[in-house]
Amino acid sequence: MPSTRPQGLLVDFGGVLTTPVGEATEAFCLSEGLAPDAFANVITEDPVGRALYADLELGRITQTEWNTRTAPLLGVEAAGLLGRVLAGLRPEPALLAAVDAARAAGIRTGLLSNGVGRAPHDPYQDYGLDTRFDAVVLSDGHGARKPDPGLYATALDLLELPAGACVFVDDSPRNLDPARDLGMTALLDTTPAETVAGLEEIFGIPLG
């Protein structure tokens, strides 16, 4: 445990504040009659699909354009595609409560996530971002996405805290490396209970 309690908590969105993204995308695939990994393959393995998803997260294209151009790669209807893909995401109560408890204890809180826009589907609408966090940094609004260190620096600037005073939680190991390089304490999100326990150890206060 650090000798001085950290002053800031930055968290990822999908898979940390929500149920696992992979579960939602697999459910979408099954509902559309696709192989369970079809969506994941399109955005990570298919060169066109990977570039389109990067452009969406960087704010270079709108959700509607992404829907229209990605649907043929999957062989599905374009209308409301992203909303259908993410329909199975649900809030993760334990992590949301931990963020709220940290903020109530005087810790500055921030969201640092690769974003996918808010229209026509707003994946963030039920999460109270504007009232839950002191800073919200979504990649599509900043032209950079994790693991670009510049996006982490933006979040630190908005929190008005040095990296060494902050903790960052993400469910992807590759996204933790830049945080560590900047001097943040990095915590890999695993199960909600384990992650909350890890945060309680780091901050030295109950967050359950």
For each residue, the residues with C-beta under 8 A, 3 or more apart:
1: 201 202 204
2: 5 6 185 202
3:
4:
5: 2 203 204 205
6: 2 9 107 165 166 167 185 202 203
7: 107 108 161 165 166
8: 107 108 109 110 156 159 161 165 166 167
9: 6 99 102 107 108 109 110 166 167 169 199 203
10: 109 110 111 112 155 159 166 167 168 169 179 184
11: 16 17 95 99 109 110 111 112 168 169 170
12: 15 16 17 111 112 113 146 169 170 171 172 175 189
13: 16 17 18 111 113 115 123 124 127 138
14: 17 18 21 89 113 123 171
15: 12 18 19 20 21 22 171 172 189
16: 11 12 13 92 95 169 170 171 189 195
17: 11 12 13 14 91 92 95 96 99 111 127
18: 13 14 15 21 89 90 91 92
19: 15 23 24 88 89 90 91 92
20: 15 23 24 171
21: 14 15 18 24 25 86 89
22: 15 25 26 40
23: 19 20 26 27 88
24: 19 20 21 27 28 85 86 87 88 89
25: 21 22 28 29 39 40 85 86 88
26: 22 23 29 30 36 37 39
27: 23 24 30 31 87 88
28: 24 25 31 32 39 84 85 86 87 88
29: 25 26 32 34 35 36 37 38 39
30: 26 27 33 34 36
31: 27 28 84
32: 28 29 74 76 84
33: 30
34: 29 30 38 39 74 75 76
35: 29 38 41
36: 26 29 30
37: 26 29 40 41
38: 29 34 35 41 42 74
39: 25 26 28 29 34 42 43 74 85
40: 22 25 37 43 44
41: 35 37 38 44 45 46 49
42: 38 39 45 46 49 70 73 74
43: 39 40 46 49 50 52 53
44: 40 41 49 50
45: 41 42 49 50
46: 41 42 43 49 50 73
47: 50 51
48: 51 52 73
49: 41 42 43 44 45 46 52 53 70 73
50: 43 44 45 46 47 53 54
51: 47 48 54 55
52: 43 48 49 55 56 61 66 69 70 73
53: 43 49 50 56 57 66 70
54: 50 51 57 58 145
55: 51 52 58 60 61 66
56: 52 53 59 60 61 63 66 116 117 140
57: 53 54 114 115 116 139 140 145
58: 54 55 139 140 143 144 145
59: 56 115 117 139 140 141 142 143
60: 55 56
61: 52 55 56 65 66 69
62: 65 66 117 119
63: 56 66 67 82 116 117 119 120 121
64: 67 68 120
65: 61 62 68 69
66: 52 53 55 56 61 62 63 69 70 81 82 116
67: 63 64 70 71 78 79 80 81 82
68: 64 65 71 78
69: 52 61 65 66 72 73
70: 42 49 52 53 66 67 73 74 78 81
71: 67 68 74 75 76 77 78 81
72: 69 75 78
73: 42 46 48 49 52 69 70
74: 32 34 38 39 42 70 71 81
75: 34 71 72
76: 32 34 71 81
77: 71 81
78: 67 68 70 71 72 81
79: 67
80: 67 83 84 120 121
81: 66 67 70 71 74 76 77 78 84 85
82: 63 66 67 85 86 116 117 121
83: 80 86 87 120 121
84: 28 31 32 80 81 87
85: 24 25 28 39 81 82
86: 21 24 25 28 82 83 89 121 123
87: 24 27 28 83 84
88: 19 23 24 25 27 28
89: 14 18 19 21 24 86 123
90: 18 19
91: 17 18 19 96 126 127
92: 16 17 18 19 95 96 192
93: 96 97 192
94: 97 98 192 193 195 196 208
95: 11 16 17 92 98 99 169 189 192 195 196
96: 17 91 92 93 99 100 127 132
97: 93 94 100 101 207 208
98: 94 95 101 102 195 196 199 207 208
99: 9 11 17 95 96 102 103 109 132 133
100: 96 97 103 104 132
101: 97 98 104 105 205 206 207 208
102: 9 98 99 105 107 109 199 203 205 207
103: 99 100 106 107 108 109 132 133 134
104: 100 101
105: 101 102 203 205
106: 103
107: 6 7 8 9 102 103 203
108: 7 8 9 103 134 135 159 160 161
109: 8 9 10 11 99 102 103 132 133 134 135
110: 8 9 10 11 133 134 135 136 137 155 158 159
111: 10 11 12 13 17 129 133 135 136 137 138
112: 10 11 12 137 146 151 152 155 168
113: 12 13 14 137 138 139 146
114: 57 138 139 140 145 146
115: 13 57 59 138 139 140 141
116: 56 57 63 66 82 123 140
117: 56 59 62 63 82 121 140
118: 121 122 123 124 125
119: 62 63 122
120: 63 64 80 83
121: 63 80 82 83 86 117 118
122: 118 119 125
123: 13 14 86 89 116 118
124: 13 118 127 129
125: 118 122
126: 91
127: 13 17 91 96 124 132
128: 131 132
129: 111 124 132 133 136
130: 133 136
131: 128
132: 96 99 100 103 109 127 128 129
133: 99 103 109 110 111 129 130 136
134: 103 108 109 110 158 159
135: 108 109 110 111 155 158 159
136: 110 111 129 130 133
137: 110 111 112 113 141 142 151 154 155 158
138: 13 111 113 114 115 141 142
139: 57 58 59 113 114 115 142 143 144 145 146 151
140: 56 57 58 59 114 115 116 117
141: 59 115 137 138
142: 59 137 138 139 150 151 154
143: 58 59 139
144: 58 139 148 150 151 154
145: 54 57 58 114 139 148 151
146: 12 112 113 114 139 151 152 170 172 175 178
147: 174 175 177 178
148: 144 145 151 152 178
149: 152 153 178 181 182
150: 142 144 153 154
151: 112 137 139 142 144 145 146 148 154 155
152: 112 146 148 149 155 156 163 168 178 179 182 184
153: 149 150 156 157 182
154: 137 142 144 150 151 157 158
155: 10 110 112 135 137 151 152 158 159
156: 8 152 153 159 161 162 163 166 182
157: 153 154 160
158: 110 134 135 137 154 155
159: 8 10 108 110 134 135 155 156 166
160: 108 157
161: 7 8 108 156 165 166
162: 156 165 166 183
163: 152 156 166 179 182 183 184
164: 183 184
165: 6 7 8 161 162
166: 6 7 8 9 10 156 159 161 162 163 184 185
167: 6 8 9 10 184 185 186 187 199 202 203
168: 10 11 112 152 176 179 184 185 186 187
169: 9 10 11 12 16 95 186 187 188 189 195 199
170: 11 12 16 146 175 176 179 186 188 189
171: 12 14 15 16 20 188 189 190
172: 12 15 146 175 176
173: 176 177 188
174: 147 177
175: 12 146 147 170 172 178 179
176: 168 170 172 173 179 180 186 187 188
177: 147 173 174 180 181 186
178: 146 147 148 149 152 175 181 182
179: 10 152 163 168 170 175 176 182 184 186
180: 176 177 183 184 186
181: 149 177 178
182: 149 152 153 156 163 178 179
183: 162 163 164 180
184: 10 152 163 164 166 167 168 179 180
185: 2 6 166 167 168 202
186: 167 168 169 170 176 177 179 180
187: 167 168 169 176 195 198 199 202
188: 169 170 171 173 176
189: 12 15 16 95 169 170 171 195
190: 171 194 195
191: 194 195
192: 92 93 94 95 195 196
193: 94 196 197
194: 190 191 197 198
195: 16 94 95 98 169 187 189 190 191 192 198 199
196: 94 95 98 192 193 199 200 207 208
197: 193 194 200 201
198: 187 194 195 201 202
199: 9 98 102 167 169 187 195 196 202 203 207
200: 196 197 203 204 205 206 207 208
201: 1 197 198 204
202: 1 2 6 167 185 187 198 199
203: 5 6 9 102 105 107 167 199 200 207
204: 1 5 200 201
205: 5 101 102 105 200
206: 101 200
207: 97 98 101 102 196 199 200 203
208: 94 97 98 101 196 200
